[in-house]
């Protein structure tokens, strides 16, 4: 597999490849140009990204993704109001 094959298989852009295999765009740009073959460690990452896209998680030994009704990251969840909070106060005289 060469660089052009990897780009074609993972979305057609350097950005898509970088996102799919978890590296920077700069790293992808430094890969050897076609017709030179990519190192096996990179080929393995490309093939793993393709498998994650097209195979069910159970086949890959992963748990299926759970769908949550949560707000996006960075937005705090709203809590339901439960009435006033009660705080118990201990006095020094109660501890004895």
N, C-alpha and C positions, 0 to 999 in steps of 0.2 A: 504494500500500500504506500502511495506517495502523498504528498501534501494536498495536491489537487483532489485526489480521491476522498481524503478525509473531509475537506471543505464541502465537497459535493454531497457526501453522505450525511453530514451533520448540519445542514441548513443553508449552505451556499455562501456564508460569509465567515470571515475570521472571528468576528464577534460571536456568532452562533457556535462555532467550534470551541472557543475559549469558555463560554458559559456551560456548554454541554460536558466538558471534561474537567472543569474546575481550574483552569489556568488563566493567565492574563493574555490579552491580545498580543502583547509584545512577545510572549513566549511562543505563540503560534507563528508569528512573523519570523521568528528565528529558526523555524524548522527548515531542513534542507528542501530546496526547490525540486520539482519534478525534473527528470525522471528518477532522481535518487530516492531510494526507499527510506521510509521513516524508521527510526529505531523501534525494536520490538516493544519496549515499554510504552511508547506512544501509541503504537498500533493497538496494544491491549486496552489502553484507556479509550480509544476511539470505538473499539468493538464493544466495550462495556457500556458506553453511552448509548450506542445503538440498541443494545439489548434492553437497557432500562427503559428506552422509549417504546419498544415494541412488544415486550414480553410482560406478562402479569407478574406482580411482585412475588407471588407465592412460588413461581418457577425459579426466581432468582434467590430464594431463601430469605426474602424480606417479608415483613408483615405488611398487609395491605394498608394503604394510607387511610387514616381516619378523617372523616369530614367533621369539622368543628364549626359551631355557630359562634365564633369568636371574632371580635373586631381585628382589623389588621394590626400588625406589630406597631408599638408606639402609641396606640390609642388605648387608654385604660378602660377596663370593663366597667360597666355601670352596675352597681349593686342595688338590689331591691331594698327599699326602706323597710326596716323591721321595727320601727318605733324607736323611742329614746334608749340609748345604751345605759345600762346600770353599771356603775363602778363601785366595787366594795372598797371601803377605806379601813385599813387596820390602824388602830391606835397603838401607841407604845404600851399603854396600860392593858390592852387586850392580849398582848403577846405573853404576859407573865402568867 
